């Protein structure tokens, strides 16, 4: 087309360049078109001219990269942030998809919150607080739903032309709708009272400034005569009741359940037997321990849950148990496995018991706030101790030259040391912020470690009432049960976040974060732990009555089984047996496993 247009416009334009000789030659050789040819070429030239006028040059054409197809992206109406820059057509395109024919008109209406559509409105912070405090103080406020109400700061105009209120309307009309910032000081009852004033800065001792008290102000509330008489009568009744309770004698007795208290050689039940196939006098542990597999015996006799169990020192041929039925029992571990003696002397549940090194005496701690020293063989109470607080744990000093001393952790955050010879308190350790739960002697009995409800662990030098080490961390939980390892190097602590955590028992008492034993549920229960004699295993009960045994080196859970119907509160591994384990639960039973 363009070529035809150029040809129709004449050939002079194409031959205007060049020298004169070329122009003359061209003029001579060019043939003029005839009328028929011009008539035939004219419509072609007109069409080419119209096409040329319609064509436009696009300097920045929309180029689609090779291999891509241009597709319009849909922007969801709920999107608040985009990672690309959309075009106008994409941003304001209608919502894709067909309309739901089952929606009602109310459901189809646009919403920006659950209850409907809320329009943005400006309200002064001062006016909002003014009306809120007025409503809180006086019971009325301007009606915000009326045009020109609290939003604008003026009064909401009702149908009658007056201000519109919500709340206590009569109070609003009586005070003309005054707010807390407009009320006069005469209406405030507190402003009628006169204050003590002394604004002289040179009076250093008596300067009051804005802190002066009212002239008739009383800082201590004093009862009137009627109230004073009622309080005195109530206190007199309470004292009489307590006096009757304290004067009532405590029936302390013990019952021997075996026929003969001594054998044919005159030896009592405290003497270790010889005919059980195990050397109970040796000091070493078994070479290798194994996992128990079977239930071999059950001791029954307690009517309520058991609180703690303890082996007889060294030989472990007897087992001492204390219970919530306020009784203490001692059991045979070998031969007939009978209940040897029952000790009764506490009014309430017994929390803890502890043997001395020889085993001929033990001390019990009860919820009746008494600690009692018993003779194991005869069942007599040697002496009684009380600090008027509940003892949660008790422990004899392990040294042979200090067997007359024992310490107890109480509910008033103290660790108290008593002398059994005089019955006096010889030392108090008062640094904890909560009830003391455990006492564990470490470092060849020169120090002891205590845990408390304040979620801390403290290390004490013996007879020095200031803790030498305080361990607390925001991630730590309360640790109501602590056991020392047989080699004396580690402390296994039952943490209430369902973990057993390990602390070093020497040097810095640092937590070993690589050793954490999990898998059991003990939250809320002080389930006692124990090591196997060769330190191969760690055993613990849990709140569901199960027993868990972990490998000490790898912290792997080896075995678990259902041992009791209620909480398994205590587990003890026999110090002379390779695979024998004792468990005690809140179902009142003690079970022996092998």
Residue pairs with C-beta under 8 A, 6 or more apart in sequence:
1 44
1 47
1 48
1 51
1 52
2 48
2 52
4 41
4 44
4 45
4 48
5 45
5 48
5 49
5 52
6 13
6 14
7 41
8 41
8 42
8 44
8 45
11 30
15 22
15 23
15 26
33 41
64 70
72 89
72 90
72 93
73 86
73 90
74 90
74 93
74 96
75 82
75 86
75 90
75 91
75 93
77 95
99 108
100 108
109 116
109 117
110 117
111 117
112 118
121 151
122 151
123 150
123 151
124 153
127 150
127 151
127 153
128 150
130 179
130 180
130 181
131 141
131 142
131 144
131 150
131 179
132 141
133 179
133 180
134 140
134 141
134 179
134 180
135 141
135 166
135 167
137 180
138 168
138 171
138 172
138 175
138 180
139 167
139 168
139 171
140 165
140 166
140 167
140 168
140 169
140 171
140 172
140 177
141 150
141 165
141 166
141 167
142 149
142 150
142 155
142 156
142 163
142 164
142 165
142 166
142 177
143 149
143 150
143 156
143 158
143 164
143 165
143 166
144 150
144 151
144 156
144 166
145 156
146 156
146 157
146 158
146 164
147 156
147 157
148 154
148 155
148 156
148 157
149 155
149 156
149 164
150 156
155 162
155 163
155 164
155 177
156 163
156 164
156 165
157 163
157 164
158 164
163 177
165 172
165 173
165 177
175 183
185 191
193 214
193 215
193 216
193 217
194 214
194 215
195 212
195 213
195 214
195 215
196 208
196 212
196 213
196 214
196 215
197 208
197 212
198 206
198 207
198 208
198 209
198 212
199 207
199 208
199 209
200 206
200 207
201 207
213 219
223 231
250 345
250 347
251 344
251 345
252 344
252 345
252 372
252 381
253 344
253 345
253 379
254 341
254 342
254 343
254 344
254 374
254 378
254 379
254 380
255 341
255 342
255 344
255 379
256 340
256 341
256 379
257 338
257 339
257 340
257 341
257 342
258 269
258 338
258 340
261 268
261 269
261 377
262 268
263 271
268 377
269 318
269 332
269 340
269 341
269 377
270 312
270 318
270 359
270 360
270 376
270 377
272 280
272 281
272 315
272 317
273 280
273 317
273 334
273 335
276 317
276 334
276 335
278 576
278 577
279 576
280 314
280 315
280 316
280 317
280 576
281 314
281 315
282 576
283 314
285 486
285 533
285 534
285 575
285 576
286 533
286 534
286 576
286 577
286 578
287 534
288 534
288 536
288 578
289 532
289 533
289 534
289 536
289 537
289 573
289 578
289 579
290 578
290 579
291 537
291 549
291 558
291 559
291 579
292 579
292 580
292 581
292 593
292 594
293 579
293 593
293 594
294 593
294 594
295 591
295 592
295 593
296 592
296 593
296 594
297 337
297 591
297 592
298 589
298 590
298 591
298 592
299 319
299 321
299 331
299 337
299 339
299 589
299 590
299 591
299 592
300 588
300 589
300 590
301 329
301 339
301 342
302 321
302 323
302 325
302 327
302 329
302 588
302 589
303 323
303 325
303 588
304 323
304 324
304 325
304 349
304 588
305 323
305 324
305 566
305 567
305 569
305 585
305 586
305 587
305 588
306 321
306 322
306 323
306 324
306 569
306 570
306 584
306 585
306 586
306 588
306 589
306 590
307 322
307 323
307 324
307 349
307 350
307 351
307 352
307 569
308 321
308 322
308 351
308 352
308 353
308 528
308 569
308 570
308 584
309 319
309 320
309 321
309 570
309 572
309 582
309 584
309 590
310 319
310 320
310 321
310 353
310 354
310 355
310 362
310 572
311 318
311 319
311 320
311 572
311 574
311 575
312 318
312 319
312 320
312 355
312 359
313 355
313 356
313 357
313 358
313 359
314 359
315 576
316 333
316 574
316 575
316 576
317 332
317 333
317 334
318 330
318 331
318 332
318 333
318 340
318 359
319 330
319 331
319 332
319 333
319 582
319 590
320 328
320 329
320 330
320 331
320 353
320 355
320 362
321 328
321 329
321 330
321 331
321 353
321 584
321 590
322 328
322 350
322 351
322 352
322 353
322 364
323 329
323 349
323 350
323 588
324 349
324 350
325 349
325 588
326 344
326 346
326 347
326 348
326 349
326 350
326 366
327 342
327 343
327 344
327 350
328 342
328 343
328 344
328 350
328 353
328 364
328 374
329 339
329 341
329 342
329 343
330 339
330 340
330 341
330 343
330 376
331 337
331 338
331 339
331 340
331 590
332 338
332 339
332 340
333 574
333 592
337 592
341 379
343 364
343 374
343 379
345 364
345 372
345 374
345 381
346 364
346 366
346 367
346 368
346 370
346 372
347 366
347 368
348 366
348 367
348 368
349 366
349 367
350 364
350 365
350 366
350 367
351 365
351 366
351 367
351 390
351 391
351 392
351 393
352 364
352 365
352 391
352 392
352 393
352 394
353 362
353 363
353 364
353 365
353 394
354 362
354 363
354 394
354 395
354 396
354 406
355 361
355 362
355 376
355 396
356 362
356 396
356 403
357 396
357 398
357 400
357 403
358 403
359 376
360 375
360 376
360 377
361 373
361 374
361 375
361 376
361 382
362 373
362 374
362 376
363 371
363 372
363 373
363 374
363 394
363 396
363 406
364 371
364 372
364 374
364 394
365 371
365 391
365 392
365 393
365 394
365 408
366 372
366 391
367 390
369 386
369 387
369 388
369 389
369 390
369 391
370 384
370 385
370 386
371 384
371 385
371 386
371 391
371 394
371 408
371 418
372 381
372 383
372 384
372 385
373 381
373 382
373 383
373 384
373 385
373 420
374 380
374 381
374 382
375 381
375 382
382 420
383 420
383 423
385 408
385 418
385 423
387 408
387 410
387 412
387 414
387 416
387 425
389 410
389 411
389 412
389 414
390 410
390 411
391 408
391 409
391 410
391 411
392 409
392 410
392 411
392 435
392 436
392 437
393 408
393 409
393 436
393 437
393 438
393 439
394 406
394 407
394 408
394 409
394 439
395 406
395 407
395 408
395 439
395 440
395 441
395 448
396 403
396 405
396 406
397 403
397 405
397 406
397 407
397 441
397 445
397 462
398 441
398 445
399 445
404 419
404 420
404 421
405 417
405 418
405 419
405 420
405 426
406 417
406 418
406 420
407 415
407 416
407 417
407 418
407 429
407 439
407 448
408 415
408 416
408 418
408 439
409 415
409 435
409 436
409 437
409 438
409 439
409 450
409 452
410 416
410 435
410 436
411 435
412 435
413 430
413 432
413 433
413 434
413 435
413 436
413 452
413 454
414 428
414 429
414 430
414 432
414 436
415 428
415 429
415 430
415 432
415 436
415 439
415 450
415 460
416 425
416 427
416 428
416 429
417 425
417 426
417 427
417 428
417 429
418 424
418 425
418 426
419 426
427 463
427 465
428 465
429 450
429 460
429 465
429 467
430 465
431 458
431 465
431 466
431 467
431 470
432 450
432 452
432 454
432 456
432 458
433 452
433 454
433 456
434 452
434 453
434 454
434 455
435 452
435 453
436 450
436 451
436 452
437 450
437 451
437 452
437 453
437 478
437 479
437 480
437 481
437 526
438 449
438 450
438 451
438 479
438 480
438 481
438 482
439 448
439 449
439 450
440 448
440 449
440 450
440 482
440 483
440 484
440 491
441 447
441 448
441 484
442 448
442 449
442 459
442 484
442 488
442 491
442 505
442 506
443 488
443 505
443 506
444 488
445 462
446 461
446 462
447 459
447 460
447 461
447 462
447 468
448 459
448 460
448 462
449 457
449 458
449 459
449 460
449 482
449 491
449 505
449 509
450 457
450 458
450 460
451 457
451 458
451 478
451 479
451 480
451 482
451 493
452 458
452 478
453 478
454 472
455 472
455 476
455 477
455 478
455 479
456 470
456 471
456 472
456 476
457 470
457 471
457 472
457 476
457 479
457 493
457 503
457 509
458 467
458 469
458 470
458 471
459 467
459 468
459 469
459 470
459 471
459 509
460 466
460 467
460 468
461 468
469 509
471 503
471 509
471 511
473 511
476 495
477 495
477 496
477 497
478 495
478 496
479 493
479 494
479 495
479 496
479 501
480 494
480 496
480 526
481 493
481 494
481 526
481 527
481 528
481 529
482 491
482 492
482 493
482 494
482 529
483 491
483 492
483 528
483 529
483 530
483 531
484 490
484 491
484 492
484 505
485 491
485 492
485 505
485 531
485 535
486 531
486 533
486 534
486 535
487 535
488 505
488 506
489 504
489 505
489 506
490 502
490 503
490 504
490 505
490 512
491 502
491 503
491 504
491 505
491 509
492 500
492 501
492 502
492 529
492 531
492 538
493 500
493 501
493 502
493 503
494 500
494 522
494 526
494 527
494 528
494 529
494 540
495 501
496 522
496 523
496 524
497 523
498 518
498 520
498 521
498 522
498 523
499 516
499 517
499 518
500 516
500 517
500 518
500 529
500 538
500 540
500 550
501 511
501 512
501 515
501 516
502 511
502 512
502 515
502 516
503 509
503 510
503 511
503 512
504 510
504 511
504 512
515 555
516 555
517 538
517 540
517 548
517 550
517 555
517 557
519 548
519 550
519 557
519 560
520 527
520 540
520 541
520 542
520 546
520 548
520 560
521 542
521 543
521 544
522 540
522 541
522 542
522 543
523 543
524 543
525 542
525 543
525 567
525 569
526 569
527 540
527 541
527 542
527 543
527 567
527 568
527 569
527 570
527 571
528 540
528 541
528 569
528 570
528 571
528 572
529 538
529 539
529 540
529 571
530 538
530 539
530 540
530 571
530 572
530 573
531 537
531 538
531 539
531 552
531 573
532 538
532 539
532 552
532 573
533 573
533 574
533 575
533 576
535 552
536 551
536 552
537 549
537 550
537 551
537 552
537 558
537 573
538 549
538 550
538 551
538 552
539 547
539 548
539 549
539 550
539 571
539 573
539 581
540 547
540 548
540 571
541 547
541 548
541 563
541 564
541 567
541 568
541 569
541 570
541 571
541 583
541 585
542 548
542 567
542 568
543 567
544 562
544 567
544 568
545 562
545 563
545 564
545 565
545 566
545 567
545 568
545 585
545 587
546 560
546 561
546 562
546 563
546 568
547 560
547 561
547 563
547 568
547 571
547 581
547 583
547 593
548 557
548 559
548 560
549 557
549 558
549 559
549 560
550 556
550 557
550 558
551 558
563 583
563 585
563 591
563 593
564 583
564 585
564 586
564 587
564 589
564 591
565 585
565 587
566 585
566 586
566 587
567 585
567 586
568 583
568 584
568 585
569 584
569 585
569 586
570 583
570 584
571 581
571 582
571 583
571 584
572 581
572 582
572 583
573 580
573 581
573 582
574 580
574 581
574 582
577 594
579 594
580 592
580 593
580 594
581 592
581 593
581 594
582 590
582 591
582 592
582 593
583 590
583 591
583 593
584 590
584 591
585 591
